[in-house]
Structure formats: structure tokens, C-alpha cells
Amino acid sequence: MEFDYKDFHIDATPLSEGGHYFARAKLLRRSADGTQLVEQKWSGDLGQFPSERDAMEYARRWAIEWVDENG
């Protein structure tokens, strides 16, 4: 799942491995002129979930909270 939030583009696509899904997020910030995306933060694995949907939702919430606190 990819989406835009404030000045960030967020990729909250989980990693699928061994029947489990690992939540993670990559946050890219728009450059000052708005023409480029620059990597700002990589979450690493945020936890293991039984479904892709659960992992994606956890990563989405984590990313939004990170942006609100640090963006």
C-alpha cells in the first residue's frame, strides 16, 4: 500500500515470508521544490502478523504517527 500524507509518500507494503506478514514502512519526503522524493525514514520490521491486511494497517498507523511527531 502506497499513499501520500502531508509532505511524505509512504510505502507500507508488508513483507510476506513463511505464511506470515511483516509490517514495515518506507517514508519518502518531497524535496523543497516538490520534484523529487528523498528517503527520510525506514522503519525496519515492526512486527509479524497473520494477515497482509493487519500488517499493512499497522505499518500505515506507525508511519502516520511518525510523520505527525517528526515531520
PDB file of N, CA, C and O in Angstrom:
ATOM      1  N   MET A   1       0.846  -1.171   0.000  1.00  0.00           N
ATOM      2  CA  MET A   1       0.000   0.000   0.000  1.00  0.00           C
ATOM      3  C   MET A   1       0.894   1.236   0.000  1.00  0.00           C
ATOM      4  O   MET A   1       1.761   1.393   0.859  1.00  0.00           O
ATOM      5  N   GLU A   2       0.672   2.085  -0.951  1.00  0.00           N
ATOM      6  CA  GLU A   2       1.394   3.351  -1.019  1.00  0.00           C
ATOM      7  C   GLU A   2       0.382   4.489  -0.956  1.00  0.00           C
ATOM      8  O   GLU A   2      -0.702   4.409  -1.534  1.00  0.00           O
ATOM      9  N   PHE A   3       0.756   5.551  -0.244  1.00  0.00           N
ATOM     10  CA  PHE A   3      -0.134   6.698  -0.118  1.00  0.00           C
ATOM     11  C   PHE A   3       0.675   7.933   0.239  1.00  0.00           C
ATOM     12  O   PHE A   3       1.826   7.838   0.667  1.00  0.00           O
ATOM     13  N   ASP A   4       0.066   9.077   0.059  1.00  0.00           N
ATOM     14  CA  ASP A   4       0.687  10.348   0.425  1.00  0.00           C
ATOM     15  C   ASP A   4       0.050  10.863   1.707  1.00  0.00           C
ATOM     16  O   ASP A   4      -1.160  10.756   1.908  1.00  0.00           O
ATOM     17  N   TYR A   5       0.894  11.425   2.572  1.00  0.00           N
ATOM     18  CA  TYR A   5       0.432  12.008   3.819  1.00  0.00           C
ATOM     19  C   TYR A   5       1.312  13.214   4.120  1.00  0.00           C
ATOM     20  O   TYR A   5       2.528  13.085   4.268  1.00  0.00           O
ATOM     21  N   LYS A   6       0.705  14.361   4.207  1.00  0.00           N
ATOM     22  CA  LYS A   6       1.409  15.631   4.387  1.00  0.00           C
ATOM     23  C   LYS A   6       2.465  15.756   3.299  1.00  0.00           C
ATOM     24  O   LYS A   6       2.130  15.642   2.120  1.00  0.00           O
ATOM     25  N   ASP A   7       3.734  15.987   3.647  1.00  0.00           N
ATOM     26  CA  ASP A   7       4.795  16.139   2.644  1.00  0.00           C
ATOM     27  C   ASP A   7       5.495  14.817   2.336  1.00  0.00           C
ATOM     28  O   ASP A   7       6.587  14.822   1.767  1.00  0.00           O
ATOM     29  N   PHE A   8       4.898  13.698   2.695  1.00  0.00           N
ATOM     30  CA  PHE A   8       5.541  12.395   2.563  1.00  0.00           C
ATOM     31  C   PHE A   8       4.786  11.473   1.618  1.00  0.00           C
ATOM     32  O   PHE A   8       3.565  11.546   1.481  1.00  0.00           O
ATOM     33  N   HIS A   9       5.555  10.604   0.972  1.00  0.00           N
ATOM     34  CA  HIS A   9       4.990   9.469   0.239  1.00  0.00           C
ATOM     35  C   HIS A   9       5.391   8.251   1.062  1.00  0.00           C
ATOM     36  O   HIS A   9       6.566   8.074   1.385  1.00  0.00           O
ATOM     37  N   ILE A  10       4.417   7.415   1.398  1.00  0.00           N
ATOM     38  CA  ILE A  10       4.654   6.294   2.303  1.00  0.00           C
ATOM     39  C   ILE A  10       4.358   4.981   1.590  1.00  0.00           C
ATOM     40  O   ILE A  10       3.320   4.821   0.949  1.00  0.00           O
ATOM     41  N   ASP A  11       5.293   4.050   1.716  1.00  0.00           N
ATOM     42  CA  ASP A  11       5.104   2.690   1.210  1.00  0.00           C
ATOM     43  C   ASP A  11       4.998   1.782   2.422  1.00  0.00           C
ATOM     44  O   ASP A  11       5.989   1.546   3.113  1.00  0.00           O
ATOM     45  N   ALA A  12       3.799   1.271   2.684  1.00  0.00           N
ATOM     46  CA  ALA A  12       3.538   0.409   3.837  1.00  0.00           C
ATOM     47  C   ALA A  12       3.246  -1.018   3.378  1.00  0.00           C
ATOM     48  O   ALA A  12       2.402  -1.700   3.958  1.00  0.00           O
ATOM     49  N   THR A  13       3.941  -1.463   2.342  1.00  0.00           N
ATOM     50  CA  THR A  13       3.752  -2.807   1.805  1.00  0.00           C
ATOM     51  C   THR A  13       4.480  -3.808   2.696  1.00  0.00           C
ATOM     52  O   THR A  13       5.688  -3.684   2.896  1.00  0.00           O
ATOM     53  N   PRO A  14       3.760  -4.808   3.242  1.00  0.00           N
ATOM     54  CA  PRO A  14       4.409  -5.769   4.134  1.00  0.00           C
ATOM     55  C   PRO A  14       5.261  -6.789   3.370  1.00  0.00           C
ATOM     56  O   PRO A  14       5.077  -7.013   2.174  1.00  0.00           O
ATOM     57  N   LEU A  15       6.181  -7.387   4.091  1.00  0.00           N
ATOM     58  CA  LEU A  15       6.996  -8.473   3.567  1.00  0.00           C
ATOM     59  C   LEU A  15       6.281  -9.780   3.890  1.00  0.00           C
ATOM     60  O   LEU A  15       5.907 -10.016   5.039  1.00  0.00           O
ATOM     61  N   SER A  16       6.091 -10.619   2.897  1.00  0.00           N
ATOM     62  CA  SER A  16       5.448 -11.919   3.082  1.00  0.00           C
ATOM     63  C   SER A  16       6.530 -12.990   3.125  1.00  0.00           C
ATOM     64  O   SER A  16       7.348 -13.109   2.212  1.00  0.00           O
ATOM     65  N   GLU A  17       6.518 -13.776   4.217  1.00  0.00           N
ATOM     66  CA  GLU A  17       7.517 -14.824   4.350  1.00  0.00           C
ATOM     67  C   GLU A  17       6.991 -15.935   5.249  1.00  0.00           C
ATOM     68  O   GLU A  17       6.581 -15.686   6.382  1.00  0.00           O
ATOM     69  N   GLY A  18       7.006 -17.153   4.737  1.00  0.00           N
ATOM     70  CA  GLY A  18       6.623 -18.314   5.540  1.00  0.00           C
ATOM     71  C   GLY A  18       5.198 -18.279   6.053  1.00  0.00           C
ATOM     72  O   GLY A  18       4.923 -18.783   7.142  1.00  0.00           O
ATOM     73  N   GLY A  19       4.288 -17.693   5.291  1.00  0.00           N
ATOM     74  CA  GLY A  19       2.896 -17.639   5.718  1.00  0.00           C
ATOM     75  C   GLY A  19       2.586 -16.536   6.711  1.00  0.00           C
ATOM     76  O   GLY A  19       1.472 -16.460   7.230  1.00  0.00           O
ATOM     77  N   HIS A  20       3.557 -15.687   6.977  1.00  0.00           N
ATOM     78  CA  HIS A  20       3.366 -14.558   7.880  1.00  0.00           C
ATOM     79  C   HIS A  20       3.693 -13.279   7.132  1.00  0.00           C
ATOM     80  O   HIS A  20       4.340 -13.295   6.085  1.00  0.00           O
ATOM     81  N   TYR A  21       3.231 -12.177   7.691  1.00  0.00           N
ATOM     82  CA  TYR A  21       3.452 -10.868   7.081  1.00  0.00           C
ATOM     83  C   TYR A  21       4.142  -9.960   8.086  1.00  0.00           C
ATOM     84  O   TYR A  21       3.733  -9.863   9.243  1.00  0.00           O
ATOM     85  N   PHE A  22       5.192  -9.298   7.624  1.00  0.00           N
ATOM     86  CA  PHE A  22       5.966  -8.423   8.480  1.00  0.00           C
ATOM     87  C   PHE A  22       5.671  -6.974   8.103  1.00  0.00           C
ATOM     88  O   PHE A  22       5.896  -6.551   6.969  1.00  0.00           O
ATOM     89  N   ALA A  23       5.164  -6.228   9.074  1.00  0.00           N
ATOM     90  CA  ALA A  23       4.829  -4.820   8.848  1.00  0.00           C
ATOM     91  C   ALA A  23       6.112  -4.016   8.754  1.00  0.00           C
ATOM     92  O   ALA A  23       7.050  -4.230   9.522  1.00  0.00           O
ATOM     93  N   ARG A  24       6.147  -3.087   7.803  1.00  0.00           N
ATOM     94  CA  ARG A  24       7.279  -2.180   7.656  1.00  0.00           C
ATOM     95  C   ARG A  24       6.850  -1.013   6.799  1.00  0.00           C
ATOM     96  O   ARG A  24       5.878  -1.099   6.048  1.00  0.00           O
ATOM     97  N   ALA A  25       7.580   0.075   6.918  1.00  0.00           N
ATOM     98  CA  ALA A  25       7.209   1.276   6.163  1.00  0.00           C
ATOM     99  C   ALA A  25       8.460   2.015   5.719  1.00  0.00           C
ATOM    100  O   ALA A  25       9.466   2.066   6.426  1.00  0.00           O
ATOM    101  N   LYS A  26       8.365   2.580   4.539  1.00  0.00           N
ATOM    102  CA  LYS A  26       9.426   3.429   3.994  1.00  0.00           C
ATOM    103  C   LYS A  26       8.795   4.790   3.754  1.00  0.00           C
ATOM    104  O   LYS A  26       7.780   4.900   3.067  1.00  0.00           O
ATOM    105  N   LEU A  27       9.401   5.829   4.324  1.00  0.00           N
ATOM    106  CA  LEU A  27       8.868   7.173   4.205  1.00  0.00           C
ATOM    107  C   LEU A  27       9.794   8.014   3.341  1.00  0.00           C
ATOM    108  O   LEU A  27      10.988   8.127   3.619  1.00  0.00           O
ATOM    109  N   LEU A  28       9.243   8.592   2.309  1.00  0.00           N
ATOM    110  CA  LEU A  28       9.982   9.461   1.402  1.00  0.00           C
ATOM    111  C   LEU A  28       9.417  10.865   1.531  1.00  0.00           C
ATOM    112  O   LEU A  28       8.201  11.057   1.521  1.00  0.00           O
ATOM    113  N   ARG A  29      10.302  11.840   1.650  1.00  0.00           N
ATOM    114  CA  ARG A  29       9.872  13.230   1.799  1.00  0.00           C
ATOM    115  C   ARG A  29      10.071  13.967   0.477  1.00  0.00           C
ATOM    116  O   ARG A  29      11.059  13.748  -0.224  1.00  0.00           O
ATOM    117  N   ARG A  30       9.144  14.821   0.153  1.00  0.00           N
ATOM    118  CA  ARG A  30       9.260  15.620  -1.059  1.00  0.00           C
ATOM    119  C   ARG A  30      10.361  16.658  -0.892  1.00  0.00           C
ATOM    120  O   ARG A  30      10.499  17.263   0.171  1.00  0.00           O
ATOM    121  N   SER A  31      11.144  16.860  -1.951  1.00  0.00           N
ATOM    122  CA  SER A  31      12.199  17.881  -1.917  1.00  0.00           C
ATOM    123  C   SER A  31      11.558  19.264  -1.817  1.00  0.00           C
ATOM    124  O   SER A  31      10.358  19.418  -2.044  1.00  0.00           O
ATOM    125  N   ALA A  32      12.356  20.251  -1.482  1.00  0.00           N
ATOM    126  CA  ALA A  32      11.851  21.615  -1.309  1.00  0.00           C
ATOM    127  C   ALA A  32      11.124  22.127  -2.543  1.00  0.00           C
ATOM    128  O   ALA A  32      10.136  22.852  -2.430  1.00  0.00           O
ATOM    129  N   ASP A  33      11.609  21.751  -3.720  1.00  0.00           N
ATOM    130  CA  ASP A  33      10.937  22.206  -4.948  1.00  0.00           C
ATOM    131  C   ASP A  33       9.810  21.269  -5.384  1.00  0.00           C
ATOM    132  O   ASP A  33       9.134  21.527  -6.380  1.00  0.00           O
ATOM    133  N   GLY A  34       9.607  20.166  -4.628  1.00  0.00           N
ATOM    134  CA  GLY A  34       8.495  19.249  -4.896  1.00  0.00           C
ATOM    135  C   GLY A  34       8.693  18.317  -6.067  1.00  0.00           C
ATOM    136  O   GLY A  34       7.756  17.621  -6.458  1.00  0.00           O
ATOM    137  N   THR A  35       9.896  18.278  -6.646  1.00  0.00           N
ATOM    138  CA  THR A  35      10.110  17.465  -7.847  1.00  0.00           C
ATOM    139  C   THR A  35      10.682  16.086  -7.567  1.00  0.00           C
ATOM    140  O   THR A  35      10.648  15.219  -8.440  1.00  0.00           O
ATOM    141  N   GLN A  36      11.209  15.863  -6.358  1.00  0.00           N
ATOM    142  CA  GLN A  36      11.849  14.590  -6.052  1.00  0.00           C
ATOM    143  C   GLN A  36      11.368  14.066  -4.706  1.00  0.00           C
ATOM    144  O   GLN A  36      10.913  14.820  -3.845  1.00  0.00           O
ATOM    145  N   LEU A  37      11.484  12.751  -4.553  1.00  0.00           N
ATOM    146  CA  LEU A  37      11.233  12.121  -3.268  1.00  0.00           C
ATOM    147  C   LEU A  37      12.572  11.638  -2.721  1.00  0.00           C
ATOM    148  O   LEU A  37      13.332  10.977  -3.429  1.00  0.00           O
ATOM    149  N   VAL A  38      12.861  11.965  -1.469  1.00  0.00           N
ATOM    150  CA  VAL A  38      14.116  11.605  -0.832  1.00  0.00           C
ATOM    151  C   VAL A  38      13.798  10.737   0.378  1.00  0.00           C
ATOM    152  O   VAL A  38      12.935  11.083   1.184  1.00  0.00           O
ATOM    153  N   GLU A  39      14.501   9.597   0.506  1.00  0.00           N
ATOM    154  CA  GLU A  39      14.228   8.714   1.637  1.00  0.00           C
ATOM    155  C   GLU A  39      14.483   9.445   2.943  1.00  0.00           C
ATOM    156  O   GLU A  39      15.548  10.030   3.144  1.00  0.00           O
ATOM    157  N   GLN A  40      13.503   9.407   3.821  1.00  0.00           N
ATOM    158  CA  GLN A  40      13.580  10.099   5.104  1.00  0.00           C
ATOM    159  C   GLN A  40      13.698   9.109   6.261  1.00  0.00           C
ATOM    160  O   GLN A  40      14.439   9.344   7.215  1.00  0.00           O
ATOM    161  N   LYS A  41      12.964   8.001   6.169  1.00  0.00           N
ATOM    162  CA  LYS A  41      12.924   7.063   7.296  1.00  0.00           C
ATOM    163  C   LYS A  41      12.566   5.682   6.789  1.00  0.00           C
ATOM    164  O   LYS A  41      11.708   5.531   5.919  1.00  0.00           O
ATOM    165  N   TRP A  42      13.224   4.679   7.335  1.00  0.00           N
ATOM    166  CA  TRP A  42      12.907   3.279   7.071  1.00  0.00           C
ATOM    167  C   TRP A  42      12.614   2.645   8.421  1.00  0.00           C
ATOM    168  O   TRP A  42      13.443   2.722   9.328  1.00  0.00           O
ATOM    169  N   SER A  43      11.464   2.028   8.570  1.00  0.00           N
ATOM    170  CA  SER A  43      11.052   1.524   9.874  1.00  0.00           C
ATOM    171  C   SER A  43      11.763   0.259  10.299  1.00  0.00           C
ATOM    172  O   SER A  43      11.913   0.007  11.495  1.00  0.00           O
ATOM    173  N   GLY A  44      12.205  -0.545   9.340  1.00  0.00           N
ATOM    174  CA  GLY A  44      12.617  -1.898   9.686  1.00  0.00           C
ATOM    175  C   GLY A  44      11.355  -2.700   9.967  1.00  0.00           C
ATOM    176  O   GLY A  44      10.247  -2.195   9.787  1.00  0.00           O
ATOM    177  N   ASP A  45      11.511  -3.937  10.404  1.00  0.00           N
ATOM    178  CA  ASP A  45      10.320  -4.754  10.693  1.00  0.00           C
ATOM    179  C   ASP A  45       9.652  -4.263  11.967  1.00  0.00           C
ATOM    180  O   ASP A  45      10.300  -4.083  12.998  1.00  0.00           O
ATOM    181  N   LEU A  46       8.340  -4.049  11.875  1.00  0.00           N
ATOM    182  CA  LEU A  46       7.562  -3.527  13.003  1.00  0.00           C
ATOM    183  C   LEU A  46       6.792  -4.616  13.745  1.00  0.00           C
ATOM    184  O   LEU A  46       6.155  -4.345  14.762  1.00  0.00           O
ATOM    185  N   GLY A  47       6.849  -5.821  13.249  1.00  0.00           N
ATOM    186  CA  GLY A  47       6.142  -6.923  13.884  1.00  0.00           C
ATOM    187  C   GLY A  47       5.613  -7.895  12.860  1.00  0.00           C
ATOM    188  O   GLY A  47       5.517  -7.586  11.673  1.00  0.00           O
ATOM    189  N   GLN A  48       5.269  -9.080  13.340  1.00  0.00           N
ATOM    190  CA  GLN A  48       4.762 -10.158  12.498  1.00  0.00           C
ATOM    191  C   GLN A  48       3.254 -10.289  12.693  1.00  0.00           C
ATOM    192  O   GLN A  48       2.755 -10.230  13.817  1.00  0.00           O
ATOM    193  N   PHE A  49       2.530 -10.468  11.577  1.00  0.00           N
ATOM    194  CA  PHE A  49       1.074 -10.517  11.616  1.00  0.00           C
ATOM    195  C   PHE A  49       0.566 -11.696  10.793  1.00  0.00           C
ATOM    196  O   PHE A  49       1.225 -12.116   9.842  1.00  0.00           O
ATOM    197  N   PRO A  50      -0.603 -12.235  11.151  1.00  0.00           N
ATOM    198  CA  PRO A  50      -1.142 -13.386  10.425  1.00  0.00           C
ATOM    199  C   PRO A  50      -1.748 -13.029   9.067  1.00  0.00           C
ATOM    200  O   PRO A  50      -1.952 -13.907   8.229  1.00  0.00           O
ATOM    201  N   SER A  51      -2.037 -11.739   8.845  1.00  0.00           N
ATOM    202  CA  SER A  51      -2.638 -11.358   7.559  1.00  0.00           C
ATOM    203  C   SER A  51      -1.934 -10.136   6.988  1.00  0.00           C
ATOM    204  O   SER A  51      -1.391  -9.305   7.715  1.00  0.00           O
ATOM    205  N   GLU A  52      -1.962 -10.056   5.666  1.00  0.00           N
ATOM    206  CA  GLU A  52      -1.366  -8.914   4.979  1.00  0.00           C
ATOM    207  C   GLU A  52      -2.070  -7.625   5.384  1.00  0.00           C
ATOM    208  O   GLU A  52      -1.430  -6.591   5.579  1.00  0.00           O
ATOM    209  N   ARG A  53      -3.373  -7.694   5.507  1.00  0.00           N
ATOM    210  CA  ARG A  53      -4.156  -6.508   5.872  1.00  0.00           C
ATOM    211  C   ARG A  53      -3.759  -5.966   7.245  1.00  0.00           C
ATOM    212  O   ARG A  53      -3.602  -4.757   7.419  1.00  0.00           O
ATOM    213  N   ASP A  54      -3.599  -6.863   8.215  1.00  0.00           N
ATOM    214  CA  ASP A  54      -3.212  -6.432   9.562  1.00  0.00           C
ATOM    215  C   ASP A  54      -1.829  -5.785   9.556  1.00  0.00           C
ATOM    216  O   ASP A  54      -1.616  -4.755  10.195  1.00  0.00           O
ATOM    217  N   ALA A  55      -0.895  -6.394   8.834  1.00  0.00           N
ATOM    218  CA  ALA A  55       0.460  -5.847   8.761  1.00  0.00           C
ATOM    219  C   ALA A  55       0.460  -4.477   8.090  1.00  0.00           C
ATOM    220  O   ALA A  55       1.132  -3.552   8.544  1.00  0.00           O
ATOM    221  N   MET A  56      -0.294  -4.359   7.015  1.00  0.00           N
ATOM    222  CA  MET A  56      -0.366  -3.096   6.279  1.00  0.00           C
ATOM    223  C   MET A  56      -0.980  -1.997   7.141  1.00  0.00           C
ATOM    224  O   MET A  56      -0.489  -0.868   7.152  1.00  0.00           O
ATOM    225  N   GLU A  57      -2.033  -2.317   7.849  1.00  0.00           N
ATOM    226  CA  GLU A  57      -2.698  -1.322   8.691  1.00  0.00           C
ATOM    227  C   GLU A  57      -1.784  -0.873   9.836  1.00  0.00           C
ATOM    228  O   GLU A  57      -1.750   0.310  10.176  1.00  0.00           O
ATOM    229  N   TYR A  58      -1.057  -1.802  10.418  1.00  0.00           N
ATOM    230  CA  TYR A  58      -0.134  -1.436  11.497  1.00  0.00           C
ATOM    231  C   TYR A  58       0.950  -0.503  10.973  1.00  0.00           C
ATOM    232  O   TYR A  58       1.258   0.511  11.600  1.00  0.00           O
ATOM    233  N   ALA A  59       1.528  -0.843   9.826  1.00  0.00           N
ATOM    234  CA  ALA A  59       2.577  -0.008   9.234  1.00  0.00           C
ATOM    235  C   ALA A  59       2.029   1.366   8.850  1.00  0.00           C
ATOM    236  O   ALA A  59       2.712   2.376   9.022  1.00  0.00           O
ATOM    237  N   ARG A  60       0.813   1.406   8.338  1.00  0.00           N
ATOM    238  CA  ARG A  60       0.184   2.680   7.964  1.00  0.00           C
ATOM    239  C   ARG A  60       0.042   3.584   9.194  1.00  0.00           C
ATOM    240  O   ARG A  60       0.398   4.762   9.155  1.00  0.00           O
ATOM    241  N   ARG A  61      -0.478   3.022  10.273  1.00  0.00           N
ATOM    242  CA  ARG A  61      -0.658   3.810  11.502  1.00  0.00           C
ATOM    243  C   ARG A  61       0.690   4.265  12.066  1.00  0.00           C
ATOM    244  O   ARG A  61       0.827   5.403  12.516  1.00  0.00           O
ATOM    245  N   TRP A  62       1.681   3.374  12.040  1.00  0.00           N
ATOM    246  CA  TRP A  62       3.011   3.721  12.533  1.00  0.00           C
ATOM    247  C   TRP A  62       3.580   4.891  11.741  1.00  0.00           C
ATOM    248  O   TRP A  62       4.112   5.836  12.325  1.00  0.00           O
ATOM    249  N   ALA A  63       3.473   4.835  10.423  1.00  0.00           N
ATOM    250  CA  ALA A  63       4.029   5.881   9.556  1.00  0.00           C
ATOM    251  C   ALA A  63       3.346   7.218   9.799  1.00  0.00           C
ATOM    252  O   ALA A  63       4.018   8.246   9.881  1.00  0.00           O
ATOM    253  N   ILE A  64       2.039   7.222   9.915  1.00  0.00           N
ATOM    254  CA  ILE A  64       1.320   8.468  10.166  1.00  0.00           C
ATOM    255  C   ILE A  64       1.733   9.066  11.504  1.00  0.00           C
ATOM    256  O   ILE A  64       1.938  10.275  11.613  1.00  0.00           O
ATOM    257  N   GLU A  65       1.854   8.221  12.515  1.00  0.00           N
ATOM    258  CA  GLU A  65       2.277   8.705  13.829  1.00  0.00           C
ATOM    259  C   GLU A  65       3.698   9.274  13.761  1.00  0.00           C
ATOM    260  O   GLU A  65       3.979  10.314  14.356  1.00  0.00           O
ATOM    261  N   TRP A  66       4.598   8.588  13.031  1.00  0.00           N
ATOM    262  CA  TRP A  66       5.967   9.081  12.908  1.00  0.00           C
ATOM    263  C   TRP A  66       5.994  10.446  12.229  1.00  0.00           C
ATOM    264  O   TRP A  66       6.689  11.354  12.685  1.00  0.00           O
ATOM    265  N   VAL A  67       5.246  10.593  11.152  1.00  0.00           N
ATOM    266  CA  VAL A  67       5.197  11.877  10.441  1.00  0.00           C
ATOM    267  C   VAL A  67       4.653  12.966  11.362  1.00  0.00           C
ATOM    268  O   VAL A  67       5.204  14.065  11.417  1.00  0.00           O
ATOM    269  N   ASP A  68       3.586  12.667  12.077  1.00  0.00           N
ATOM    270  CA  ASP A  68       2.994  13.670  12.964  1.00  0.00           C
ATOM    271  C   ASP A  68       3.977  14.109  14.053  1.00  0.00           C
ATOM    272  O   ASP A  68       3.966  15.273  14.452  1.00  0.00           O
ATOM    273  N   GLU A  69       4.821  13.203  14.536  1.00  0.00           N
ATOM    274  CA  GLU A  69       5.764  13.531  15.595  1.00  0.00           C
ATOM    275  C   GLU A  69       7.077  14.124  15.078  1.00  0.00           C
ATOM    276  O   GLU A  69       7.716  14.912  15.775  1.00  0.00           O
ATOM    277  N   ASN A  70       7.483  13.749  13.856  1.00  0.00           N
ATOM    278  CA  ASN A  70       8.810  14.116  13.368  1.00  0.00           C
ATOM    279  C   ASN A  70       8.822  14.928  12.090  1.00  0.00           C
ATOM    280  O   ASN A  70       9.835  15.534  11.742  1.00  0.00           O
ATOM    281  N   GLY A  71       7.714  14.941  11.400  1.00  0.00           N
ATOM    282  CA  GLY A  71       7.677  15.579  10.076  1.00  0.00           C
ATOM    283  C   GLY A  71       7.601  17.045  10.174  1.00  0.00           C
ATOM    284  O   GLY A  71       7.562  17.730   9.153  1.00  0.00           O
TER     285      GLY A  71
END
